Amino acid sequence: MIISDKSPATKRAEFRKALNTGKLLQFPGAYNPMVAMLIQQTGFDGVYVSGAVMANSLGLPDIGMTTLTEVSQTASSIARVTDLPTIMDIDTGFGETMSVARTIKELIYLGMAGCHIEDQVNPKRCGHLDNKELVSTSDMVKKVKAAAEAKTDPNFLLIARTDARGVEGLDKAIDRAKAYVDAGADMIFPEAMANESEFDAFRKAINVPLLANMTEFGKSKLLTKSELEGLGYNLVIYPVTTQRLAMYAVEQGLNAIKKDGTQESMLDKMQTRSRLYEVLSYEDYNTFDSSLYNFKLGEKQ
């Protein structure tokens, strides 16, 4: 209630322990704190905060226009309301090595359990689009080293994402990933794999935990949890799913109001007031002030 009673350090330690079990951890994306609360209540393992989602929420495309201040404030507000570990996208790190180091320190201070940094040139683009440009392996290695050395909590998970598959090919992407591990990455995120055999090739070549991105309408087939477990992956993110679901519903609702002059036809597609209050644990706030929760709601409210 209000914010999680579990400390960020505890969340990070528990996250590391969960990674060591060999179980595939599922991290749906949250576009606001209330979605993170639902993710926990539904029984998932953690929360993911997508750079694309944060940019989209500001009315911007996913091309690296957001700032460290914008994304860290958003991610922190999401992380604080849940007992689950939260990992986030930091795009290309918001600058060169010194800025990357600052980013890592800020995120640890703000309660994040981990983040991923990618090897694209800034301005970047969505990992499932064509014509991406990469920084050199040596430049990315410098960023990964800076990030690793900046960690003030060894349990903070530093994830290196490589977008090289669509630019240089699978073998070069694996070579880059190995260099990033040597530089201090705790996990590798191979972006935009074409099929299961490519996911499998990364697992056979890389000896640290691996992250799979199951984003809709992209270059990768949407593999099931059991399929990813069979491939030996450790963590899967569903980065934009909740935002896409929400925006589709919002668009339908707005069209209904425009057409009918009322939202009446959409009521059965809405979260009720009573369900909203359940998610928020509204009644629990009565412990502090009995004047807050002194009403009754009908079943359909």
C-alpha positions in Angstrom: 0.0 0.0 0.0 1.2 3.5 -1.0 4.6 2.1 -2.0 6.1 -1.4 -1.6 7.5 -2.2 1.8 10.2 -4.4 0.1 13.5 -2.5 -0.3 15.1 -2.2 -3.7 18.1 -4.1 -2.5 15.9 -7.0 -1.4 14.1 -7.0 -4.7 17.5 -7.2 -6.5 18.7 -10.0 -4.3 15.6 -12.0 -4.8 15.7 -11.4 -8.6 19.3 -12.8 -8.7 18.2 -15.8 -6.7 15.2 -16.4 -9.1 17.5 -16.2 -12.1 19.7 -19.0 -10.6 16.7 -21.4 -10.4 16.8 -22.1 -14.2 13.1 -21.1 -14.4 12.0 -18.8 -17.2 11.0 -15.5 -15.6 8.1 -13.6 -17.3 8.2 -9.8 -17.2 5.2 -8.1 -18.9 5.6 -4.4 -19.7 3.9 -1.7 -17.5 3.1 1.7 -19.0 2.1 3.1 -15.6 2.2 2.1 -11.9 -1.3 0.6 -11.8 -0.4 -1.8 -14.6 2.6 -2.9 -12.5 0.3 -3.6 -9.6 -1.9 -5.8 -11.8 1.2 -7.6 -13.1 2.1 -8.5 -9.5 -1.5 -9.5 -8.6 -1.7 -11.7 -11.7 1.3 -13.7 -10.4 4.1 -12.7 -12.8 7.8 -12.7 -11.9 8.7 -9.1 -12.6 7.9 -5.9 -14.4 9.5 -4.4 -17.5 9.5 -0.8 -18.6 10.0 -0.3 -22.3 11.8 2.6 -23.9 9.4 2.5 -26.7 6.4 2.6 -24.4 7.8 5.6 -22.5 8.5 7.4 -25.7 5.0 6.6 -27.0 3.4 7.8 -23.8 5.1 11.2 -24.5 3.8 11.2 -28.0 7.2 10.4 -29.5 8.5 7.6 -31.7 11.1 5.2 -30.4 14.1 6.9 -31.8 16.0 7.9 -28.6 14.5 11.3 -28.0 13.6 10.7 -24.4 16.0 11.9 -21.6 17.4 10.1 -18.5 15.2 12.3 -16.3 12.0 11.4 -18.1 12.5 7.7 -18.3 14.0 7.3 -14.8 11.1 9.2 -13.2 8.6 7.0 -15.1 10.3 3.8 -14.3 10.9 4.7 -10.6 7.2 5.4 -10.2 6.4 2.0 -11.6 9.0 0.1 -9.5 8.0 1.6 -6.2 4.4 0.3 -6.2 5.3 -3.4 -6.6 7.2 -6.0 -4.6 8.5 -7.4 -7.9 11.8 -6.5 -9.5 11.6 -4.0 -12.3 14.0 -3.8 -15.2 14.0 -1.0 -17.8 15.3 0.0 -21.2 18.0 2.7 -21.3 18.3 2.8 -25.1 21.9 3.7 -25.9 22.7 4.9 -22.3 21.9 8.6 -22.7 25.4 9.6 -23.8 28.9 8.2 -23.8 30.7 6.3 -21.0 30.5 9.0 -18.3 26.8 9.5 -19.0 26.3 5.7 -19.0 27.9 5.5 -15.6 25.7 8.2 -14.2 22.6 6.4 -15.6 23.4 3.2 -13.8 24.0 4.9 -10.5 20.7 6.9 -10.8 18.7 3.7 -11.6 20.1 1.8 -8.6 19.3 4.8 -6.4 15.8 5.0 -7.8 15.1 1.3 -7.1 15.5 -0.5 -10.4 16.6 -4.2 -10.4 18.3 -4.0 -13.8 18.5 -2.4 -17.2 19.5 -3.1 -20.7 21.7 -1.0 -23.0 21.9 -1.5 -26.7 24.6 -1.2 -29.4 22.8 1.1 -31.8 23.9 4.5 -33.0 21.8 7.3 -31.6 19.3 8.4 -32.9 18.3 4.7 -32.7 15.2 2.9 -33.8 13.0 0.0 -32.7 14.9 -3.2 -32.7 12.5 -4.9 -35.1 12.8 -2.3 -37.9 15.3 -2.5 -40.8 18.2 -0.2 -41.6 19.6 0.1 -38.0 23.1 1.4 -37.5 25.5 0.1 -34.9 28.3 1.5 -32.9 31.6 -0.4 -33.1 32.1 -3.3 -30.8 34.9 -1.5 -29.1 32.7 1.5 -28.4 29.9 -0.6 -27.0 32.5 -2.5 -24.8 33.5 0.8 -23.3 29.9 1.5 -22.4 29.4 -1.9 -20.9 32.6 -1.6 -18.8 31.6 1.8 -17.6 28.2 0.5 -16.6 29.6 -2.5 -14.8 32.1 -0.5 -12.9 29.4 2.1 -11.9 27.2 -0.5 -10.1 26.9 0.2 -6.4 24.9 -3.1 -5.9 26.4 -6.2 -7.4 22.9 -7.7 -7.7 21.8 -5.0 -10.1 21.5 -6.8 -13.4 23.3 -5.3 -16.4 21.9 -6.5 -19.6 23.7 -5.9 -22.9 21.4 -5.9 -26.0 22.8 -6.5 -29.4 20.9 -5.4 -32.5 23.6 -6.9 -34.8 21.6 -9.8 -36.1 19.8 -7.7 -38.7 22.8 -5.6 -39.6 25.9 -7.9 -39.5 24.4 -11.4 -39.3 24.0 -14.0 -36.6 27.6 -14.9 -36.2 28.8 -11.3 -35.7 25.9 -10.8 -33.3 27.2 -13.7 -31.2 30.8 -12.4 -31.4 29.6 -9.0 -30.1 27.6 -10.7 -27.3 30.7 -12.5 -26.1 32.7 -9.3 -26.1 29.9 -7.7 -24.0 30.0 -10.5 -21.5 33.8 -10.2 -21.2 33.2 -6.4 -20.5 30.9 -7.1 -17.6 27.4 -7.8 -18.9 25.4 -10.1 -16.6 22.9 -11.0 -19.3 22.6 -10.8 -23.0 19.6 -9.6 -25.0 19.8 -10.8 -28.6 17.3 -8.6 -30.4 15.1 -9.6 -33.4 16.0 -13.3 -33.8 14.4 -14.8 -36.9 13.5 -18.2 -35.6 14.0 -20.8 -32.9 17.3 -22.0 -34.4 18.8 -18.5 -33.9 17.6 -18.3 -30.3 19.2 -21.8 -29.8 22.5 -20.7 -31.4 22.8 -17.8 -28.9 22.1 -20.2 -26.0 24.8 -22.6 -27.2 27.3 -19.8 -27.6 26.7 -17.6 -24.6 27.4 -18.7 -21.0 25.4 -16.1 -19.1 21.6 -15.7 -18.8 19.7 -14.7 -21.9 16.6 -12.5 -22.4 14.0 -13.1 -25.1 11.9 -10.3 -26.5 8.4 -11.4 -27.4 7.0 -8.2 -28.9 4.1 -8.3 -31.2 4.3 -7.5 -34.9 8.0 -7.9 -35.0 10.6 -10.1 -36.6 10.5 -12.9 -34.0 7.9 -15.6 -33.8 5.8 -15.3 -30.6 7.2 -18.3 -28.7 5.4 -19.8 -25.7 6.8 -20.0 -22.2 7.5 -23.7 -22.6 9.2 -23.2 -25.9 11.5 -20.5 -24.5 12.2 -22.7 -21.5 13.1 -25.6 -23.8 15.6 -23.2 -25.6 17.2 -22.5 -22.2 16.2 -18.8 -21.9 16.1 -17.2 -18.5 13.9 -14.2 -18.9 11.2 -13.1 -21.4 9.7 -9.6 -21.8 6.4 -8.6 -23.3 7.3 -4.9 -23.7 4.4 -3.2 -25.4 1.6 -5.7 -24.9 -0.3 -3.8 -22.2 0.0 -0.5 -24.0 -1.2 -1.9 -27.2 -4.2 -3.6 -25.5 -5.1 -0.3 -23.8 -4.7 1.9 -26.8 -6.9 -0.4 -28.9 -9.6 -0.3 -26.3 -9.3 3.5 -25.9 -9.6 4.0 -29.7 -12.7 1.8 -29.7 -14.3 3.8 -26.9 -13.6 7.1 -28.4 -15.1 6.0 -31.7 -18.2 4.8 -29.9 -18.6 8.1 -28.1 -18.1 10.0 -31.4 -20.7 7.8 -33.2 -23.3 7.3 -30.5 -22.9 10.4 -28.3 -22.5 8.3 -25.2 -20.1 5.5 -23.9 -23.1 3.4 -22.8 -22.3 0.6 -25.4 -18.8 0.3 -24.0 -19.5 -0.3 -20.3 -19.1 -4.0 -20.5 -15.6 -3.5 -22.0 -14.5 -1.3 -19.1 -12.9 -2.1 -15.8 -15.5 -1.3 -13.2 -15.1 1.1 -10.3 -15.2 -1.7 -7.8 -12.5 -3.6 -9.6 -10.3 -0.5 -9.8 -10.6 -0.1 -6.1 -9.7 -3.7 -5.6 -6.5 -3.3 -7.6 -5.6 -0.2 -5.7 -6.4 -1.8 -2.3 -8.6 1.2 -1.6 -10.2 -0.4 1.5 -6.8 -0.9 3.2 -6.4 2.8 3.4 -9.2 2.8 6.0 -6.5 1.6 8.5 -5.1 5.2 8.4 -8.3 7.1 8.1 -11.8 5.6 8.6 -13.4 8.5 6.7 -11.8 7.3 3.4 -13.5 4.0 2.8 -17.0 4.5 4.3 -19.1 3.7 1.2 -20.5 0.7 -0.6 -20.4 0.0 -4.3 -22.9 -1.8 -6.4 -21.8 -4.9 -8.3 -21.6 -3.1 -11.7 -19.9 0.0 -10.5 
